[in-house]
Amino acid sequence: MWEQIAANRRKSTLLVIGMALLLVVLGYFLAEYFAGQGYGPMGVVLAVVVWFVMTLVAWFKGDSIYLTMAKARKVDKSDLPVLYNVVEEMTLAAGLPKIPDVYVIDDPASNAFATGRTPETAAVAVTSGLLKSLNRDELQGVIAHELAHVRNRDIQLMLFAGVLAGAIVLLAEVGMRGMWFGGGARRSRRSDSDGGGQGIIQIVAIVLMILAPIMAQLIYFAVSRKREYLADASAASFTRYPEGLASALEKLSRSPEKLASANKATAPMYIINPLARQDHMAANGSSTHPPIDERIKILRAMGGAGYADYDKSYQKIKGSGGVIPKSALEGAGAREGSRAAVSDDQAGTAAGVRNDPKGKARRVDNFFYAKDGYGRNECECGAVLKIPPGFQLPKVRCPRCGREHIL
C-alpha cells in the first residue's frame, strides 16, 4: 500500500512543482512589466521570498490558523467520550504514532477535516451537525477517512499546495492593483520608446495576472481530488465496514446547510465540498472533490473491506483502470470480508456511555455551553437550567415546573 501512497505523492508533487514554476514565471514578468527590462530575476527572487515567508508561517502556525478560521473548540475525552473513543480506535487502525488532537466546530452543517504538519502534530475537527446526524459506524467511517489523510501525509502536501496557490493569488492581486493605479500607464509610455519587445512583455504579464490565479486554483483542486479515492479505500480497510463511510457521505451530501466558516482556500481540506451541494455534481476542473455519488457507489460495490476489493469496485464503477497498482496490492495485506454493523446501543455500552440520539445531541450542546461559560442548575423536575455568563438576576424560574432557583 505504501507504494501507492508514494506514487500518488509523486504525481501530486509534480503538480505542486508546476505551481512553483507558475509562481516564478509570474514574478519574472511582473518585474519586467513594472520595473523594466532586465529586472525579471529580481521579480523571481521577490516571488520566492513571498512564498518562503508564507511557507514558514504555514509550517509553524498553519494548523492553528485553519482551526481558528473554522472556530474549532478542542475536545477532551471527558467532554465527548464517544467521539474521542472513535478517534482512538481509528488511530490504532491507521497505525499512527499519536492520537490527533480532537476539535468540534459549532455549526449545523455536517463536515470534517484534518490538519497538521505531520502525524505527530495532526488534529481532526468535526462539526456539531455531523455529530448529531451520524451514528457510530458512520462517524467511524468519517474519522477513518480523515486519519487516512494524516497517515498518507496528504495534510502536509495540501499545506504546501495551498501556500503556493495563495502566493500566486497575492502576487497577481498586487500586480493588478499596480496596473490600475498608474503602473500600467507608465509602462505603456515606456513601451512606445522601447519598441515592440516591451509590448509583448506587457501582454504576457497581463495574461499571467489574469490566468495564473485561476490555474493555481485548478492545480490545487486537482491535488485535492487525487487524494480522496485512496482515503476512501484506506477508511474501508481501517473500519472493515465500507457501508459506514458510504452512509455518512450520503447523509452529508443531503445536508442543506453550508459551513459558515469555510472558504475557497480551506474547502479542499474537508471530506465534502463545504461551499456547495455536490451529491450529483460531475467532477470538473473547478471541483474540490470527486462526485459523492460515485464515491458512494464504489464503496457499496465492494465485496470486502480490503484495498483489492476497493480497486475492483473502482474499476467496475468507473469503467477504467484501477486506482491502486498491482505491485501495491500484492503487499497491501487486504482483509477478507467485512464486519457487521454495530448498533448505537452496543457502541455506547462499549464506550461506557449511553448513545441515544437525544442524549448525543444534548452532550454536544452541553459541551459548547460549557466552553462559552454557561452555568448549570439542575431542577428537581429533571430540567437543566443553563445560566449565561454575566447573568445579573439573583434567581431564575424553571420553565418546566415553575420552581425558583437562587443563584
TORKOL-4160 file (C-alpha; in steps of 0.2 Angstrom, whole numbers, padded with zeros to 4 digits, m for minus):
407
<pt num="1" X="0000" Y="0000" Z="0000"/>
<pt num="2" X="0014" Y="0012" Z="0003"/>
<pt num="3" X="0019" Y="0010" Z="m0015"/>
<pt num="4" X="0003" Y="0018" Z="m0020"/>
<pt num="5" X="0004" Y="0032" Z="m0007"/>
<pt num="6" X="0022" Y="0035" Z="m0014"/>
<pt num="7" X="0015" Y="0035" Z="m0032"/>
<pt num="8" X="0001" Y="0047" Z="m0028"/>
<pt num="9" X="0013" Y="0058" Z="m0019"/>
<pt num="10" X="0025" Y="0059" Z="m0034"/>
<pt num="11" X="0011" Y="0064" Z="m0045"/>
<pt num="12" X="0004" Y="0077" Z="m0033"/>
<pt num="13" X="0022" Y="0083" Z="m0031"/>
<pt num="14" X="0023" Y="0086" Z="m0050"/>
<pt num="15" X="0008" Y="0097" Z="m0049"/>
<pt num="16" X="0015" Y="0107" Z="m0034"/>
<pt num="17" X="0031" Y="0109" Z="m0044"/>
<pt num="18" X="0020" Y="0116" Z="m0059"/>
<pt num="19" X="0013" Y="0128" Z="m0047"/>
<pt num="20" X="0030" Y="0133" Z="m0041"/>
<pt num="21" X="0036" Y="0136" Z="m0059"/>
<pt num="22" X="0020" Y="0146" Z="m0062"/>
<pt num="23" X="0024" Y="0157" Z="m0047"/>
<pt num="24" X="0042" Y="0160" Z="m0054"/>
<pt num="25" X="0036" Y="0165" Z="m0071"/>
<pt num="26" X="0023" Y="0177" Z="m0064"/>
<pt num="27" X="0036" Y="0185" Z="m0053"/>
<pt num="28" X="0048" Y="0187" Z="m0068"/>
<pt num="29" X="0035" Y="0195" Z="m0080"/>
<pt num="30" X="0028" Y="0206" Z="m0066"/>
<pt num="31" X="0046" Y="0213" Z="m0063"/>
<pt num="32" X="0049" Y="0215" Z="m0082"/>
<pt num="33" X="0032" Y="0224" Z="m0083"/>
<pt num="34" X="0033" Y="0236" Z="m0069"/>
<pt num="35" X="0052" Y="0239" Z="m0066"/>
<pt num="36" X="0058" Y="0237" Z="m0084"/>
<pt num="37" X="0068" Y="0225" Z="m0095"/>
<pt num="38" X="0082" Y="0216" Z="m0086"/>
<pt num="39" X="0073" Y="0216" Z="m0069"/>
<pt num="40" X="0065" Y="0199" Z="m0071"/>
<pt num="41" X="0077" Y="0190" Z="m0060"/>
<pt num="42" X="0073" Y="0202" Z="m0046"/>
<pt num="43" X="0055" Y="0198" Z="m0048"/>
<pt num="44" X="0059" Y="0179" Z="m0047"/>
<pt num="45" X="0068" Y="0182" Z="m0030"/>
<pt num="46" X="0054" Y="0193" Z="m0024"/>
<pt num="47" X="0041" Y="0179" Z="m0028"/>
<pt num="48" X="0052" Y="0166" Z="m0019"/>
<pt num="49" X="0054" Y="0177" Z="m0004"/>
<pt num="50" X="0035" Y="0179" Z="m0003"/>
<pt num="51" X="0032" Y="0160" Z="m0005"/>
<pt num="52" X="0046" Y="0156" Z="0008"/>
<pt num="53" X="0039" Y="0168" Z="0021"/>
<pt num="54" X="0021" Y="0161" Z="0018"/>
<pt num="55" X="0028" Y="0143" Z="0020"/>
<pt num="56" X="0036" Y="0147" Z="0036"/>
<pt num="57" X="0020" Y="0154" Z="0043"/>
<pt num="58" X="0010" Y="0140" Z="0037"/>
<pt num="59" X="0023" Y="0127" Z="0043"/>
<pt num="60" X="0023" Y="0133" Z="0061"/>
<pt num="61" X="0006" Y="0140" Z="0063"/>
<pt num="62" X="m0004" Y="0133" Z="0048"/>
<pt num="63" X="m0014" Y="0121" Z="0058"/>
<pt num="64" X="m0018" Y="0134" Z="0071"/>
<pt num="65" X="m0024" Y="0146" Z="0058"/>
<pt num="66" X="m0035" Y="0133" Z="0050"/>
<pt num="67" X="m0043" Y="0128" Z="0066"/>
<pt num="68" X="m0045" Y="0146" Z="0071"/>
<pt num="69" X="m0053" Y="0151" Z="0055"/>
<pt num="70" X="m0065" Y="0136" Z="0057"/>
<pt num="71" X="m0069" Y="0142" Z="0075"/>
<pt num="72" X="m0065" Y="0124" Z="0082"/>
<pt num="73" X="m0065" Y="0120" Z="0100"/>
<pt num="74" X="m0053" Y="0107" Z="0107"/>
<pt num="75" X="m0061" Y="0092" Z="0115"/>
<pt num="76" X="m0055" Y="0081" Z="0130"/>
<pt num="77" X="m0060" Y="0063" Z="0132"/>
<pt num="78" X="m0072" Y="0068" Z="0146"/>
<pt num="79" X="m0081" Y="0080" Z="0135"/>
<pt num="80" X="m0087" Y="0069" Z="0121"/>
<pt num="81" X="m0082" Y="0051" Z="0126"/>
<pt num="82" X="m0089" Y="0043" Z="0110"/>
<pt num="83" X="m0080" Y="0054" Z="0098"/>
<pt num="84" X="m0064" Y="0053" Z="0107"/>
<pt num="85" X="m0066" Y="0034" Z="0108"/>
<pt num="86" X="m0069" Y="0033" Z="0089"/>
<pt num="87" X="m0053" Y="0043" Z="0086"/>
<pt num="88" X="m0043" Y="0032" Z="0097"/>
<pt num="89" X="m0049" Y="0016" Z="0088"/>
<pt num="90" X="m0045" Y="0023" Z="0071"/>
<pt num="91" X="m0028" Y="0030" Z="0077"/>
<pt num="92" X="m0024" Y="0012" Z="0081"/>
<pt num="93" X="m0031" Y="0005" Z="0065"/>
<pt num="94" X="m0021" Y="0018" Z="0054"/>
<pt num="95" X="m0005" Y="0014" Z="0064"/>
<pt num="96" X="m0002" Y="0032" Z="0068"/>
<pt num="97" X="0011" Y="0036" Z="0082"/>
<pt num="98" X="0000" Y="0048" Z="0092"/>
<pt num="99" X="m0019" Y="0051" Z="0094"/>
<pt num="100" X="m0023" Y="0068" Z="0085"/>
<pt num="101" X="m0030" Y="0082" Z="0094"/>
<pt num="102" X="m0049" Y="0082" Z="0093"/>
<pt num="103" X="m0059" Y="0098" Z="0089"/>
<pt num="104" X="m0078" Y="0101" Z="0086"/>
<pt num="105" X="m0085" Y="0116" Z="0076"/>
<pt num="106" X="m0101" Y="0123" Z="0082"/>
<pt num="107" X="m0110" Y="0123" Z="0065"/>
<pt num="108" X="m0126" Y="0114" Z="0060"/>
<pt num="109" X="m0118" Y="0109" Z="0043"/>
<pt num="110" X="m0111" Y="0091" Z="0043"/>
<pt num="111" X="m0092" Y="0090" Z="0038"/>
<pt num="112" X="m0075" Y="0086" Z="0045"/>
<pt num="113" X="m0057" Y="0089" Z="0041"/>
<pt num="114" X="m0039" Y="0085" Z="0046"/>
<pt num="115" X="m0024" Y="0097" Z="0048"/>
<pt num="116" X="m0006" Y="0097" Z="0054"/>
<pt num="117" X="0012" Y="0096" Z="0048"/>
<pt num="118" X="0015" Y="0078" Z="0052"/>
<pt num="119" X="0006" Y="0063" Z="0060"/>
<pt num="120" X="0013" Y="0069" Z="0077"/>
<pt num="121" X="0006" Y="0086" Z="0076"/>
<pt num="122" X="m0011" Y="0081" Z="0067"/>
<pt num="123" X="m0028" Y="0087" Z="0073"/>
<pt num="124" X="m0045" Y="0081" Z="0067"/>
<pt num="125" X="m0061" Y="0093" Z="0068"/>
<pt num="126" X="m0079" Y="0088" Z="0065"/>
<pt num="127" X="m0095" Y="0099" Z="0066"/>
<pt num="128" X="m0108" Y="0098" Z="0079"/>
<pt num="129" X="m0120" Y="0095" Z="0065"/>
<pt num="130" X="m0110" Y="0079" Z="0060"/>
<pt num="131" X="m0110" Y="0073" Z="0077"/>
<pt num="132" X="m0129" Y="0075" Z="0079"/>
<pt num="133" X="m0133" Y="0067" Z="0062"/>
<pt num="134" X="m0122" Y="0052" Z="0061"/>
<pt num="135" X="m0122" Y="0035" Z="0070"/>
<pt num="136" X="m0106" Y="0027" Z="0077"/>
<pt num="137" X="m0102" Y="0017" Z="0061"/>
<pt num="138" X="m0104" Y="0032" Z="0050"/>
<pt num="139" X="m0094" Y="0043" Z="0062"/>
<pt num="140" X="m0081" Y="0030" Z="0062"/>
<pt num="141" X="m0080" Y="0030" Z="0043"/>
<pt num="142" X="m0078" Y="0049" Z="0043"/>
<pt num="143" X="m0064" Y="0049" Z="0056"/>
<pt num="144" X="m0055" Y="0034" Z="0047"/>
<pt num="145" X="m0056" Y="0044" Z="0031"/>
<pt num="146" X="m0048" Y="0060" Z="0039"/>
<pt num="147" X="m0035" Y="0049" Z="0048"/>
<pt num="148" X="m0031" Y="0041" Z="0031"/>
<pt num="149" X="m0026" Y="0059" Z="0025"/>
<pt num="150" X="m0015" Y="0060" Z="0040"/>
<pt num="151" X="m0006" Y="0044" Z="0038"/>
<pt num="152" X="m0004" Y="0047" Z="0019"/>
<pt num="153" X="0004" Y="0064" Z="0023"/>
<pt num="154" X="m0010" Y="0072" Z="0012"/>
<pt num="155" X="m0012" Y="0086" Z="0025"/>
<pt num="156" X="0007" Y="0091" Z="0023"/>
<pt num="157" X="0005" Y="0091" Z="0004"/>
<pt num="158" X="m0011" Y="0101" Z="0004"/>
<pt num="159" X="m0002" Y="0114" Z="0016"/>
<pt num="160" X="0012" Y="0117" Z="0003"/>
<pt num="161" X="0000" Y="0117" Z="m0011"/>
<pt num="162" X="m0012" Y="0130" Z="m0003"/>
<pt num="163" X="0003" Y="0141" Z="0002"/>
<pt num="164" X="0009" Y="0141" Z="m0016"/>
<pt num="165" X="m0009" Y="0145" Z="m0023"/>
<pt num="166" X="m0010" Y="0159" Z="m0010"/>
<pt num="167" X="0007" Y="0166" Z="m0015"/>
<pt num="168" X="0002" Y="0166" Z="m0034"/>
<pt num="169" X="m0015" Y="0175" Z="m0030"/>
<pt num="170" X="m0006" Y="0188" Z="m0019"/>
<pt num="171" X="0007" Y="0192" Z="m0032"/>
<pt num="172" X="m0007" Y="0193" Z="m0046"/>
<pt num="173" X="m0018" Y="0204" Z="m0035"/>
<pt num="174" X="m0003" Y="0216" Z="m0031"/>
<pt num="175" X="0001" Y="0217" Z="m0050"/>
<pt num="176" X="m0017" Y="0220" Z="m0055"/>
<pt num="177" X="m0019" Y="0234" Z="m0042"/>
<pt num="178" X="m0002" Y="0242" Z="m0048"/>
<pt num="179" X="m0008" Y="0241" Z="m0066"/>
<pt num="180" X="m0025" Y="0250" Z="m0062"/>
<pt num="181" X="m0017" Y="0263" Z="m0051"/>
<pt num="182" X="m0004" Y="0270" Z="m0063"/>
<pt num="183" X="0009" Y="0257" Z="m0066"/>
<pt num="184" X="0001" Y="0251" Z="m0082"/>
<pt num="185" X="0000" Y="0269" Z="m0089"/>
<pt num="186" X="0019" Y="0272" Z="m0086"/>
<pt num="187" X="0024" Y="0255" Z="m0093"/>
<pt num="188" X="0013" Y="0259" Z="m0109"/>
<pt num="189" X="0023" Y="0276" Z="m0112"/>
<pt num="190" X="0039" Y="0267" Z="m0109"/>
<pt num="191" X="0035" Y="0253" Z="m0122"/>
<pt num="192" X="0032" Y="0266" Z="m0135"/>
<pt num="193" X="0051" Y="0271" Z="m0134"/>
<pt num="194" X="0057" Y="0254" Z="m0131"/>
<pt num="195" X="0050" Y="0245" Z="m0145"/>
<pt num="196" X="0038" Y="0230" Z="m0148"/>
<pt num="197" X="0048" Y="0219" Z="m0136"/>
<pt num="198" X="0041" Y="0228" Z="m0121"/>
<pt num="199" X="0024" Y="0227" Z="m0128"/>
<pt num="200" X="0025" Y="0208" Z="m0129"/>
<pt num="201" X="0031" Y="0208" Z="m0111"/>
<pt num="202" X="0016" Y="0219" Z="m0106"/>
<pt num="203" X="0004" Y="0207" Z="m0114"/>
<pt num="204" X="0011" Y="0191" Z="m0106"/>
<pt num="205" X="0011" Y="0200" Z="m0089"/>
<pt num="206" X="m0007" Y="0205" Z="m0090"/>
<pt num="207" X="m0012" Y="0187" Z="m0096"/>
<pt num="208" X="m0002" Y="0179" Z="m0082"/>
<pt num="209" X="m0010" Y="0191" Z="m0069"/>
<pt num="210" X="m0027" Y="0185" Z="m0075"/>
<pt num="211" X="m0024" Y="0167" Z="m0078"/>
<pt num="212" X="m0011" Y="0162" Z="m0065"/>
<pt num="213" X="m0023" Y="0163" Z="m0050"/>
<pt num="214" X="m0036" Y="0153" Z="m0060"/>
<pt num="215" X="m0023" Y="0140" Z="m0065"/>
<pt num="216" X="m0016" Y="0139" Z="m0047"/>
<pt num="217" X="m0033" Y="0135" Z="m0040"/>
<pt num="218" X="m0037" Y="0122" Z="m0053"/>
<pt num="219" X="m0020" Y="0113" Z="m0049"/>
<pt num="220" X="m0024" Y="0115" Z="m0030"/>
<pt num="221" X="m0041" Y="0107" Z="m0033"/>
<pt num="222" X="m0033" Y="0093" Z="m0044"/>
<pt num="223" X="m0021" Y="0089" Z="m0030"/>
<pt num="224" X="m0036" Y="0088" Z="m0018"/>
<pt num="225" X="m0046" Y="0076" Z="m0029"/>
<pt num="226" X="m0032" Y="0064" Z="m0032"/>
<pt num="227" X="m0031" Y="0060" Z="m0013"/>
<pt num="228" X="m0049" Y="0056" Z="m0010"/>
<pt num="229" X="m0051" Y="0039" Z="m0018"/>
<pt num="230" X="m0036" Y="0032" Z="m0008"/>
<pt num="231" X="m0043" Y="0040" Z="0008"/>
<pt num="232" X="m0059" Y="0031" Z="0005"/>
<pt num="233" X="m0050" Y="0015" Z="0002"/>
<pt num="234" X="m0040" Y="0017" Z="0017"/>
<pt num="235" X="m0055" Y="0021" Z="0028"/>
<pt num="236" X="m0064" Y="0005" Z="0022"/>
<pt num="237" X="m0049" Y="m0005" Z="0027"/>
<pt num="238" X="m0047" Y="0003" Z="0044"/>
<pt num="239" X="m0065" Y="0001" Z="0049"/>
<pt num="240" X="m0068" Y="m0016" Z="0039"/>
<pt num="241" X="m0086" Y="m0008" Z="0036"/>
<pt num="242" X="m0087" Y="0002" Z="0019"/>
<pt num="243" X="m0105" Y="0005" Z="0022"/>
<pt num="244" X="m0101" Y="0016" Z="0037"/>
<pt num="245" X="m0092" Y="0029" Z="0026"/>
<pt num="246" X="m0104" Y="0027" Z="0011"/>
<pt num="247" X="m0119" Y="0030" Z="0023"/>
<pt num="248" X="m0110" Y="0045" Z="0030"/>
<pt num="249" X="m0106" Y="0053" Z="0013"/>
<pt num="250" X="m0124" Y="0050" Z="0008"/>
<pt num="251" X="m0131" Y="0060" Z="0024"/>
<pt num="252" X="m0118" Y="0073" Z="0022"/>
<pt num="253" X="m0122" Y="0076" Z="0004"/>
<pt num="254" X="m0140" Y="0079" Z="0008"/>
<pt num="255" X="m0137" Y="0091" Z="0022"/>
<pt num="256" X="m0145" Y="0108" Z="0016"/>
<pt num="257" X="m0133" Y="0119" Z="0027"/>
<pt num="258" X="m0117" Y="0126" Z="0021"/>
<pt num="259" X="m0102" Y="0128" Z="0033"/>
<pt num="260" X="m0101" Y="0146" Z="0038"/>
<pt num="261" X="m0083" Y="0147" Z="0042"/>
<pt num="262" X="m0077" Y="0138" Z="0026"/>
<pt num="263" X="m0069" Y="0147" Z="0011"/>
<pt num="264" X="m0061" Y="0143" Z="m0006"/>
<pt num="265" X="m0044" Y="0141" Z="0002"/>
<pt num="266" X="m0050" Y="0129" Z="0015"/>
<pt num="267" X="m0063" Y="0119" Z="0005"/>
<pt num="268" X="m0052" Y="0106" Z="m0002"/>
<pt num="269" X="m0047" Y="0100" Z="0016"/>
<pt num="270" X="m0065" Y="0095" Z="0021"/>
<pt num="271" X="m0072" Y="0077" Z="0017"/>
<pt num="272" X="m0085" Y="0085" Z="0006"/>
<pt num="273" X="m0086" Y="0102" Z="m0003"/>
<pt num="274" X="m0092" Y="0114" Z="0011"/>
<pt num="275" X="m0097" Y="0128" Z="m0001"/>
<pt num="276" X="m0110" Y="0118" Z="m0012"/>
<pt num="277" X="m0121" Y="0103" Z="m0013"/>
<pt num="278" X="m0112" Y="0091" Z="m0024"/>
<pt num="279" X="m0121" Y="0074" Z="m0022"/>
<pt num="280" X="m0124" Y="0073" Z="m0041"/>
<pt num="281" X="m0111" Y="0085" Z="m0047"/>
<pt num="282" X="m0099" Y="0079" Z="m0060"/>
<pt num="283" X="m0081" Y="0081" Z="m0057"/>
<pt num="284" X="m0073" Y="0095" Z="m0067"/>
<pt num="285" X="m0058" Y="0107" Z="m0066"/>
<pt num="286" X="m0066" Y="0118" Z="m0053"/>
<pt num="287" X="m0072" Y="0103" Z="m0041"/>
<pt num="288" X="m0063" Y="0101" Z="m0025"/>
<pt num="289" X="m0068" Y="0083" Z="m0023"/>
<pt num="290" X="m0074" Y="0068" Z="m0034"/>
<pt num="291" X="m0093" Y="0066" Z="m0036"/>
<pt num="292" X="m0100" Y="0060" Z="m0020"/>
<pt num="293" X="m0112" Y="0048" Z="m0028"/>
<pt num="294" X="m0098" Y="0040" Z="m0037"/>
<pt num="295" X="m0088" Y="0038" Z="m0021"/>
<pt num="296" X="m0103" Y="0030" Z="m0013"/>
<pt num="297" X="m0106" Y="0018" Z="m0027"/>
<pt num="298" X="m0088" Y="0012" Z="m0026"/>
<pt num="299" X="m0089" Y="0009" Z="m0008"/>
<pt num="300" X="m0106" Y="0000" Z="m0009"/>
<pt num="301" X="m0100" Y="m0011" Z="m0023"/>
<pt num="302" X="m0085" Y="m0018" Z="m0013"/>
<pt num="303" X="m0086" Y="m0037" Z="m0009"/>
<pt num="304" X="m0075" Y="m0035" Z="0006"/>
<pt num="305" X="m0065" Y="m0022" Z="0015"/>
<pt num="306" X="m0048" Y="m0023" Z="0008"/>
<pt num="307" X="m0038" Y="m0012" Z="m0005"/>
<pt num="308" X="m0040" Y="m0025" Z="m0018"/>
<pt num="309" X="m0059" Y="m0025" Z="m0015"/>
<pt num="310" X="m0059" Y="m0006" Z="m0017"/>
<pt num="311" X="m0049" Y="m0007" Z="m0033"/>
<pt num="312" X="m0061" Y="m0020" Z="m0041"/>
<pt num="313" X="m0076" Y="m0009" Z="m0036"/>
<pt num="314" X="m0067" Y="0006" Z="m0043"/>
<pt num="315" X="m0064" Y="m0002" Z="m0060"/>
<pt num="316" X="m0082" Y="m0008" Z="m0061"/>
<pt num="317" X="m0090" Y="0009" Z="m0057"/>
<pt num="318" X="m0078" Y="0020" Z="m0067"/>
<pt num="319" X="m0076" Y="0008" Z="m0081"/>
<pt num="320" X="m0057" Y="0011" Z="m0082"/>
<pt num="321" X="m0041" Y="0005" Z="m0074"/>
<pt num="322" X="m0039" Y="0003" Z="m0056"/>
<pt num="323" X="m0034" Y="0016" Z="m0044"/>
<pt num="324" X="m0021" Y="0005" Z="m0035"/>
<pt num="325" X="m0007" Y="m0003" Z="m0044"/>
<pt num="326" X="m0005" Y="m0022" Z="m0044"/>
<pt num="327" X="0013" Y="m0020" Z="m0036"/>
<pt num="328" X="0005" Y="m0011" Z="m0021"/>
<pt num="329" X="m0010" Y="m0023" Z="m0020"/>
<pt num="330" X="0002" Y="m0038" Z="m0018"/>
<pt num="331" X="0009" Y="m0031" Z="m0002"/>
<pt num="332" X="m0006" Y="m0022" Z="0004"/>
<pt num="333" X="m0012" Y="m0036" Z="0016"/>
<pt num="334" X="m0030" Y="m0034" Z="0010"/>
<pt num="335" X="m0043" Y="m0040" Z="0023"/>
<pt num="336" X="m0055" Y="m0053" Z="0018"/>
<pt num="337" X="m0073" Y="m0049" Z="0021"/>
<pt num="338" X="m0080" Y="m0035" Z="0032"/>
<pt num="339" X="m0088" Y="m0034" Z="0049"/>
<pt num="340" X="m0106" Y="m0032" Z="0053"/>
<pt num="341" X="m0114" Y="m0015" Z="0058"/>
<pt num="342" X="m0113" Y="m0010" Z="0077"/>
<pt num="343" X="m0129" Y="m0003" Z="0084"/>
<pt num="344" X="m0128" Y="0014" Z="0094"/>
<pt num="345" X="m0133" Y="0005" Z="0109"/>
<pt num="346" X="m0119" Y="m0008" Z="0108"/>
<pt num="347" X="m0106" Y="0006" Z="0104"/>
<pt num="348" X="m0112" Y="0016" Z="0118"/>
<pt num="349" X="m0110" Y="0002" Z="0130"/>
<pt num="350" X="m0093" Y="m0002" Z="0124"/>
<pt num="351" X="m0088" Y="0017" Z="0126"/>
<pt num="352" X="m0096" Y="0017" Z="0144"/>
<pt num="353" X="m0109" Y="0030" Z="0139"/>
<pt num="354" X="m0127" Y="0029" Z="0134"/>
<pt num="355" X="m0128" Y="0033" Z="0115"/>
<pt num="356" X="m0146" Y="0038" Z="0112"/>
<pt num="357" X="m0149" Y="0051" Z="0098"/>
<pt num="358" X="m0157" Y="0064" Z="0110"/>
<pt num="359" X="m0143" Y="0061" Z="0123"/>
<pt num="360" X="m0130" Y="0063" Z="0109"/>
<pt num="361" X="m0136" Y="0080" Z="0104"/>
<pt num="362" X="m0138" Y="0085" Z="0122"/>
<pt num="363" X="m0120" Y="0081" Z="0125"/>
<pt num="364" X="m0114" Y="0091" Z="0110"/>
<pt num="365" X="m0124" Y="0106" Z="0115"/>
<pt num="366" X="m0118" Y="0105" Z="0133"/>
<pt num="367" X="m0100" Y="0104" Z="0128"/>
<pt num="368" X="m0102" Y="0121" Z="0119"/>
<pt num="369" X="m0112" Y="0129" Z="0133"/>
<pt num="370" X="m0098" Y="0124" Z="0145"/>
<pt num="371" X="m0085" Y="0132" Z="0133"/>
<pt num="372" X="m0095" Y="0148" Z="0132"/>
<pt num="373" X="m0095" Y="0149" Z="0151"/>
<pt num="374" X="m0113" Y="0144" Z="0154"/>
<pt num="375" X="m0118" Y="0139" Z="0172"/>
<pt num="376" X="m0128" Y="0123" Z="0175"/>
<pt num="377" X="m0143" Y="0122" Z="0188"/>
<pt num="378" X="m0152" Y="0106" Z="0189"/>
<pt num="379" X="m0170" Y="0107" Z="0194"/>
<pt num="380" X="m0179" Y="0093" Z="0204"/>
<pt num="381" X="m0191" Y="0090" Z="0189"/>
<pt num="382" X="m0176" Y="0085" Z="0179"/>
<pt num="383" X="m0173" Y="0101" Z="0169"/>
<pt num="384" X="m0156" Y="0108" Z="0167"/>
<pt num="385" X="m0156" Y="0127" Z="0168"/>
<pt num="386" X="m0142" Y="0135" Z="0158"/>
<pt num="387" X="m0137" Y="0151" Z="0165"/>
<pt num="388" X="m0127" Y="0163" Z="0153"/>
<pt num="389" X="m0111" Y="0171" Z="0159"/>
<pt num="390" X="m0114" Y="0188" Z="0166"/>
<pt num="391" X="m0132" Y="0184" Z="0171"/>
<pt num="392" X="m0137" Y="0198" Z="0184"/>
<pt num="393" X="m0153" Y="0192" Z="0192"/>
<pt num="394" X="m0152" Y="0184" Z="0209"/>
<pt num="395" X="m0164" Y="0170" Z="0205"/>
<pt num="396" X="m0172" Y="0161" Z="0190"/>
<pt num="397" X="m0188" Y="0151" Z="0187"/>
<pt num="398" X="m0188" Y="0134" Z="0179"/>
<pt num="399" X="m0198" Y="0134" Z="0163"/>
<pt num="400" X="m0204" Y="0116" Z="0166"/>
<pt num="401" X="m0211" Y="0116" Z="0184"/>
<pt num="402" X="m0210" Y="0134" Z="0189"/>
<pt num="403" X="m0199" Y="0132" Z="0204"/>
<pt num="404" X="m0187" Y="0146" Z="0208"/>
<pt num="405" X="m0169" Y="0144" Z="0210"/>
<pt num="406" X="m0157" Y="0155" Z="0220"/>
<pt num="407" X="m0141" Y="0158" Z="0210"/>
